[in-house]
Amino acid sequence: MKKTISTLYIALVMLFLYLPIAALIVLSFNESKSMANFSGFSLQWYEELFRSRMLMQAVGNTFSIAIISSVAATVIGTLAVLGLSNMKKKSQDIILAANNIPMLNADIVTGLSLMLCFIMLRLPLGYGTILFAHITFSIPYVVLSVRPRLNRNTDRLFEAALDLGASRGYAFRKIVLPELKPGILSGFLLAFTMSVDDFIITYFNKGEGINTISTIIYSQVKVGIRPSLFALSTIIFVVAFAALIVVNRNSDRNEVAFNL
């Protein structure tokens, strides 16, 4: 009885999570604009999506900002972790406490604070301010992802390589960087995901004439969402799902090869 209830509970949770996505995918192929009536199969909303200059610009802005901000945040966060490793414990605690503030703050507080900062500096709100804001709130996540990978064994191996005649750059590339690589990759992916998903901070710092996927969806909610956004969401979901399958297969192959 307990097993049946547990299975039913998991099935309900999965249904609650994925049924809306399935409905969205179905509606993206609906010939009618109505979400209550499926009148026939059609690709017209995908055609409208690729013809819409506004939507294509929003997609380009979203992913270009996400890629640039996540790369910059990953570099800065990794360098910050390396710098923290050479500081005293008290100094590390102070900096890490300050690093956690953007994650503990509500997004609206961070967004308004950055907007007021840009206004005070007389910087016009636009692509650059969104990019800077995304780098700012992504760095703490990178630091938390990379820092656990840097331990005492890494320091000892680095020092041993130096004692054996390796240069600091060579020892860093061959010893420290491979140790940090999983944390760097996870930090980059986390920063990328946070950037693509963000709405509140982007909304307060975007200015006029520029949109991302999240802000353009918000603007259309007031007048009615066009099914072309369903098509865009379907494409994003399919690409993310395919990437997840590829990564899992590669992980399984690497695990099998390691066991052999």
N, C-alpha and C positions, 0 to 999 in steps of 0.2 A: 504493500500500500504506500509506504514511504517513497519507494522508487518511482511508482506511478505518479505520485504528486510532484516529485522533483522534476520528472520528465515533462509533465504538463506545465509546470511553472516556467521551465526553460523555454518550452515551445511558445508560451504566451509572451515572454520577454522578446524572443527573436521575432515573433509576429509583430509586436508593437514597434520594434526597431526598423524592420525591413519592409513591412507592408506599405508604409507611405512612399518609400523609394520605388517599390514595384508599381504603385499607382502613378507616380510621377513619370516613370518610363513609359507606361501605357499611354498616358495623356500626351506625351511628346509625339506620338504617332497618330493622334486623334485628328480627324479631318475637321472637326468642329472646334470652335473656341470654348465651348461649354465644357466644364469639368464634370457635369452631371450626366452627359450623354455622349456615348462613343458612337459617332455616326459612320465611321469607316477608317481604314488605314490610309495614311498619307505621310509624305515626307516634306510637306510644304513648310512646316515650322523649322526644319533643319535648313531649308533653302533660305527662309527669311532670316535665320540666325546669321548665316554667312554673308548675306547681302546687307545686313544692318551694320553700318559704320560705327554707330554708337556702341553696340554690343561688342564688336571686334576690338574697339579701342579700350573698352573696359576690361576685356580678357587680356589684352596686351599689357595694360597698366598693372593688372593684378599679378600676373606671373613675372613680369620684369621686375617689379618692386619686390616680390617675394624672393626671387633668385638673388638679386643684388644685395638686399638687406640680410638675407640668411648667410651669404658668403662673407659679407663685412662683419656681421655679428659673430660668425664662427672664428674668423681670424682674430678679432679683438678679444673675444672670450677666451680663446686658447692662449693668447699672449698674456691675458690677465691671470690665468691659472698658473702659468709658468712664473710670472712675477710674484704671485702669492706664495709659491713654494719656497721662495728665498726670503720671506719676511718672518718676523717674530709672530708667535701665536696670538698675542693681544692685537697686533695690527691686522692679522688675518681675520680675526673675529669681527673687528670693527668694519672692515671692507665687505665681508660676507653678509653682515647684517644690513649694510646699505644696499648690497646687491639684491637682497630679498625684498626690498621695499616695493619695486614695481610689480612683483608677483603677488604681494599681499594687498596692494591697493586695488580698489575697484577700477575697471577700465575707464569709467567716466572721469575719475579723478586724474588718472594719467593723461587721458586725452585733453582735458581742459587745461591741465598744467602745461603741457607741451604747447598748446595753442596760445596761451597767455605768454609763454616764453618767446614764441615766434613773433607775436604782436609787439612785445616789448623791444625785441631786436629789430623790428620793422622789416621782417622777412615776409615776402608775399607767400600766401598759402598756395600750395600746388603740389606738383610731383615731388619736388625736392623735400618739402616738409613732411610729406607722407613717408618718403624713404627714410629720412632721419628718425622719425617717430618709430617706425618699424624696427630699425636697428637698435634703438634705445630699449624697447621692451623685449627684444629677442636676446640680448646679451646675457641677462641673468639665467635664462634657460640653458644657454650654451655652457656657461660657467658650471652650473650644477651637473651637466652631463659629462663634462670633461674632467672636472676635479677629482672624482673618485678613481679615475684611471691612473692618476699620478700618485705613486706610493713610494715608500722607502726603497723597495727593491729597484725601482726605476733609477733613483738617485745613485744607488750603489753600482748598478751596471754602467751608468753613465761615467761615474768616477773611475771604474775599472777600465773602461775603454780609453779614457784619457791617460791613465797610468801605462797602458800598453802602447801608447804612441799615436792614438787616433786624434785627429783635430776635433775641436768642439762642434763644428758644423757636421762633420762626418758622423760623430757619435750621436748627435741629435737626430740626424736622418735615419740612422740604422737602429737606434735603441729607443729613444724617447718617442719619436713620431709613431713607430709601429705600436707602442704601448697605448698611445693616446688615440690612435685611429678609430677604434670602435666608439669612443666617447665623442670624438669630433664628428663622425658620421651621424650619430644619433642626435647630437646637438644641432647639426645642420638641418636634418629632416624635421626636428621639432620646431626650429625657427621658421622653416619654410611653411610648415603646416599652420603655425600661429599667424603668420603674415597673410596667407591666403584666406584664412578663416576670420580675420579681424574685421570688425565693422565700426565699433564705437570710436576707437582712436583714429581710424581713417576718416570717419565722418567729421570729426572736429578739426582735422588738420588738412583737409583736401582742397579747400577753396572752391571757387566756381570754375566750371568748364572741364573738370576732370572727374572721372568716376572709376570705381573698381566694381567687381561683380557684386559684392555685398551692398554697396551704396546704390547701385542701379536697381537691384531687387527692392530695396527699401523705397526708392522713389516710385517704383511701379506698383507697390502694394496699395498706395493711396488711390490710384486710378484703375487698378486691375492688372494683374500680371498676365502678360502675353505668353502663349504656349512656347514661343521661341526660347524663353528662359527654361522651360522644362527640357527642351532639346539640349541646351547648354549644360544643364545639370546632369542629364543622362550621359553626355559625352565625358564629363569630368568623372562621374562615377565609374564608367566602364574603363577609362584609362587608369584610374586608381586601383580598381579591382584587378586588372591585368598586371599592373606593376607588382601588386601584392602576391599574385600567383607566381610570377617570375622569381621574385625574391625568395619565396618559400621553397621553390624547387631548387634554386641554387644552394640554399642553406641545407636542404636534405642531401644534396649531392656531396657537399663539402663534409657533412657529418659522416656519410657512408665512406667517403675516401679516407677520412681521419681514422675511422674504426678499422679499416682494412690495413 
